[in-house]
Amino acid sequence: MATSAIALGQLARAAFATESGSYGTPAAGSYRYAHYYKANLRETKPIESDPIIGSGLNNYRDNGDVAPTLSEHGGSLELPLCLNQIGDWLRLVFGAPATSGATNFTHVFSSGALTLPSATIELNPATNDFRQHVGCAVRSMKLDLADAPGYQRVMLDMLGYGENMLGSTGAGTPAAGKTYDPQGAALAEVLLGGAAVGVLMAASLTYETGLIQDRYIDGSGKFGGAVLAEQAQFFGDLRVRYTGPTLDAAALAGTSQALQIRFVKGANNSISFDAPSCILGRAGVAIEGPGGIEQTLPFRCKQTSGAAMLAVTLKNQIATYPA
């Protein structure tokens, strides 16, 4: 007897394309496949009770009818830090990059854009089941760094307009994903003020775009749009082995220092996250036993008169994004 077939995440493909029409309109043409670890995009619609009085139903204690509710759409994508594919997602986080070079290209994505693009992402969890997620825009990007096995991952928190359930693909004939070139998680370098951050145990980095859902009274029951109503922020924390008061002194003084996180595979294949002005928060020293002493220091970054709060420099052989 053969085993039973079940839906497997390994077989679920993801295709995406940048949207060019009005918000909420699926992207046209053929999409491109992407590598990913997890996809948790979905539209939800809870069931709301209607506490009406005088309904004349069977009794006075049981729940009566249900009322219309509002749908919510969004979720997360967990992606590999692939030097070729990550540019497509960085474009959603920051907008179009400034690109230079020939054969070997340098793409610089900068924070501070007034508008950001959205994408249609189609997930195919089973045969004849295509989940078309429309109006997907990035609310935040997060990296957790550690001396760990495997490849570095990037987490995107997204909101969207809605989910269409299709019986056949709406992605045309998707192109293959860009050449897979992931970066090892243990290969990250973190510099503060141009020098390595002491004995760094782990780091958590979050960039928030300031994106929120805007609800309109338009008869659709969905939210009207995605707008950058809040300021972008770049913040996180650094967990270090305590070796002396240097970082505490910088935090006490409110010293502004450049922060850089980079993954370098070669002269023309790398990615670097650069914040020109990073301020450390005070954390003190907690001695929790006879073992080694650690500190976890929060940080927050800001723009300067001459530079954006965060710039991501991606070097590879991809001529343009999207492509």
C-alpha positions in Angstrom: 0.0 0.0 0.0 1.4 3.4 -1.0 1.7 6.2 1.6 -0.8 9.0 1.5 0.1 12.2 -0.4 -0.1 15.5 1.6 0.5 19.1 0.7 4.2 19.8 1.3 5.8 23.2 1.8 8.8 22.0 -0.3 6.5 21.9 -3.3 4.9 25.3 -2.7 6.4 27.8 -5.2 6.4 31.6 -4.8 6.3 34.0 -7.8 6.3 37.8 -7.6 6.1 40.9 -9.8 6.2 44.6 -9.1 2.8 46.3 -9.5 2.5 49.3 -11.8 -1.3 49.9 -11.8 -3.5 51.4 -9.1 -3.1 50.0 -5.6 -5.0 46.6 -5.3 -4.6 45.7 -9.0 -2.6 42.5 -9.6 0.7 42.9 -11.5 0.4 42.0 -15.1 2.7 40.0 -17.3 5.0 37.1 -16.3 6.4 37.0 -12.8 9.7 35.6 -11.4 10.2 32.7 -9.0 11.9 33.3 -5.7 13.6 31.2 -3.1 12.2 31.5 0.4 12.2 29.7 3.8 8.7 30.6 5.1 5.7 32.5 3.7 2.9 33.5 6.1 0.9 35.9 3.9 -2.8 35.6 4.2 -6.1 37.4 4.4 -8.1 36.9 7.5 -11.7 37.9 8.3 -12.9 37.2 11.9 -16.5 36.3 12.8 -18.2 39.1 14.7 -21.2 38.7 17.0 -24.2 41.0 16.6 -25.6 41.8 20.2 -29.0 42.9 18.9 -31.8 43.2 21.4 -35.4 42.1 20.7 -34.6 39.6 18.0 -37.3 37.1 19.0 -35.1 34.1 18.6 -35.3 30.8 20.5 -34.0 32.1 23.9 -32.4 35.0 25.6 -29.0 33.4 26.4 -27.5 32.0 23.2 -25.6 34.0 20.7 -27.7 35.4 17.9 -26.7 36.4 14.4 -23.3 37.5 13.1 -22.3 40.9 11.8 -20.1 42.1 8.9 -16.4 42.3 9.7 -13.3 43.9 8.3 -10.7 41.8 6.5 -7.0 42.1 7.2 -4.2 41.1 4.9 -0.5 40.8 5.6 2.1 38.5 7.1 5.7 37.7 6.8 8.3 36.3 4.4 11.5 34.7 5.6 14.1 34.9 2.8 17.7 33.9 2.3 20.3 36.7 2.2 21.1 35.9 -1.5 23.4 38.4 -3.1 21.4 38.2 -6.3 17.7 37.8 -5.2 17.8 40.2 -2.2 17.9 43.2 -4.5 14.3 42.6 -5.6 13.1 42.7 -2.0 15.3 45.6 -1.0 13.6 47.6 -3.8 10.3 47.0 -1.9 11.9 48.2 1.4 13.7 51.3 0.1 12.6 52.0 -3.5 14.7 51.9 -6.6 18.5 51.9 -6.1 21.2 54.1 -7.6 23.1 51.6 -9.9 26.5 52.0 -11.4 29.0 49.8 -13.2 29.2 47.4 -16.1 29.5 43.6 -15.8 30.1 44.2 -12.1 27.4 46.4 -10.7 26.9 48.4 -7.4 23.4 49.0 -6.3 22.8 51.5 -3.4 19.5 51.5 -1.7 18.8 54.4 0.6 16.2 55.1 3.3 14.0 58.1 3.2 11.9 57.6 0.1 8.5 59.3 0.1 6.8 56.4 -1.7 7.6 52.7 -2.0 6.6 50.1 -4.6 4.2 47.2 -4.0 4.2 43.7 -5.4 1.9 40.9 -6.2 3.1 37.6 -4.7 1.5 34.3 -5.8 1.9 31.2 -3.6 1.0 27.8 -5.0 0.5 25.4 -2.0 -1.3 22.7 -3.9 -2.4 21.6 -7.4 -5.0 24.1 -8.8 -4.6 26.3 -5.8 -3.0 29.6 -6.4 -3.1 32.3 -3.7 -2.6 35.7 -5.3 -1.5 38.3 -2.7 -2.1 41.8 -4.0 -0.7 45.1 -2.9 2.1 43.6 -0.8 4.3 46.3 0.7 7.0 46.1 3.4 6.4 47.3 6.9 9.7 46.2 8.4 12.9 44.2 7.6 14.8 42.3 10.3 18.1 40.5 10.6 19.2 38.4 13.5 22.9 37.9 13.5 24.8 35.1 15.3 27.8 32.8 14.9 25.5 30.0 13.7 25.4 27.3 11.1 23.4 27.7 7.9 22.7 30.8 5.8 21.7 34.2 6.9 18.0 34.9 6.8 16.1 38.2 6.3 12.6 38.6 7.7 10.1 40.9 6.0 6.8 41.9 7.7 4.3 42.9 5.1 0.8 44.3 4.7 -1.3 43.9 1.6 -4.6 44.7 -0.1 -6.1 41.2 -0.3 -5.8 37.6 -1.3 -7.4 36.2 -4.5 -7.9 32.4 -4.6 -7.3 31.3 -8.2 -7.8 27.9 -9.9 -4.9 28.6 -12.3 -1.9 30.8 -12.1 -2.1 34.5 -12.6 1.6 34.8 -12.9 1.9 34.1 -16.6 5.0 32.1 -17.4 7.3 32.9 -14.5 11.0 33.3 -15.1 13.5 31.3 -13.1 14.7 32.8 -9.8 18.0 34.8 -10.1 21.1 32.7 -9.5 21.1 31.5 -5.9 24.1 32.9 -4.0 23.3 32.8 -0.2 25.6 34.2 2.5 26.7 32.1 5.5 25.2 33.3 8.8 28.6 33.1 10.5 30.2 35.4 8.0 28.7 38.7 9.2 31.0 41.5 10.2 29.8 44.3 12.5 31.8 47.5 12.8 31.1 50.5 15.1 33.2 53.6 14.5 35.2 51.7 11.9 36.3 49.0 14.3 34.9 45.5 15.2 32.4 45.6 18.0 34.4 43.9 20.7 33.5 40.3 21.2 30.1 40.3 19.6 27.9 37.4 20.5 24.7 38.3 18.6 22.9 41.3 17.1 19.3 42.1 16.2 18.6 44.7 13.5 15.3 46.2 12.5 14.4 48.7 9.8 10.8 50.0 9.9 9.5 51.8 6.8 6.8 53.7 8.6 4.1 52.0 6.5 0.5 51.8 7.8 -2.9 50.8 6.5 -5.2 53.6 5.5 -8.9 52.7 5.7 -11.4 54.5 3.5 -15.2 54.4 3.5 -15.5 53.1 0.0 -17.9 50.2 0.2 -15.2 47.5 -0.4 -14.8 46.3 3.2 -11.0 46.4 2.6 -8.5 49.1 3.6 -8.1 51.8 1.1 -4.3 52.0 0.8 -0.8 51.7 2.2 0.8 55.0 3.2 4.2 56.0 4.7 2.5 58.0 7.6 5.2 57.3 10.2 8.9 58.1 10.2 11.3 55.3 9.2 13.4 53.9 12.0 16.6 51.7 12.2 17.3 50.2 15.6 18.3 47.0 17.4 20.6 45.7 20.0 24.2 44.3 20.3 25.0 41.4 22.7 28.7 41.5 23.6 31.1 39.7 25.9 32.0 42.3 28.5 35.6 43.3 28.1 35.6 46.8 29.6 33.7 50.1 29.9 34.4 51.4 26.4 30.8 50.9 25.0 29.3 52.1 28.3 31.4 55.3 28.0 30.1 55.9 24.5 26.6 55.3 25.6 27.0 57.7 28.5 28.4 60.4 26.3 25.8 59.9 23.6 28.6 59.5 21.1 27.5 59.2 17.5 29.4 56.5 15.6 29.0 54.9 12.2 27.5 51.4 12.2 28.3 48.9 9.4 27.1 45.3 9.0 28.6 43.6 6.0 28.8 40.2 4.3 31.7 40.1 1.9 32.2 37.2 -0.5 34.5 39.0 -2.9 35.5 42.4 -4.3 32.4 42.4 -6.6 30.0 40.2 -4.5 29.0 41.7 -1.2 26.3 43.5 0.8 26.8 46.2 3.4 24.3 47.9 5.7 25.7 51.4 6.6 24.2 53.8 9.1 26.3 57.0 9.4 25.0 58.0 12.9 24.4 55.3 15.6 23.7 56.1 19.2 24.1 53.4 21.9 21.8 53.2 24.9 23.1 52.5 28.4 22.7 49.0 29.6 25.0 48.6 32.6 26.7 45.4 33.6 24.7 42.5 35.2 26.8 39.9 37.0 24.7 36.8 37.0 27.1 34.2 38.3 30.7 33.0 38.2 30.7 32.7 34.4 31.4 35.1 31.7 29.8 38.6 31.8 27.7 39.8 28.9 26.0 43.1 28.0 23.1 43.8 25.6 23.2 47.4 24.4 20.4 48.9 22.5 21.1 51.2 19.6 19.2 53.6 17.4 20.3 55.3 14.2 19.5 58.7 12.7 20.1 60.6 9.5 22.7 63.4 9.2 22.8 66.6 7.2 24.7 64.7 4.5 23.5 61.1 4.6 20.3 59.0 4.9 19.8 57.0 8.1 20.6 53.7 6.3 22.1 52.8 3.0 22.4 49.2 1.7 25.2 48.7 -0.9 24.8 45.5 -2.9 27.5 44.3 -5.3 26.8 41.6 -7.9 26.5 41.0 -11.6 22.8 41.9 -11.9 22.3 44.9 -14.1 19.1 46.3 -12.7 16.2 45.7 -10.3 13.7 44.6 -11.2 14.9 42.4 -14.0 
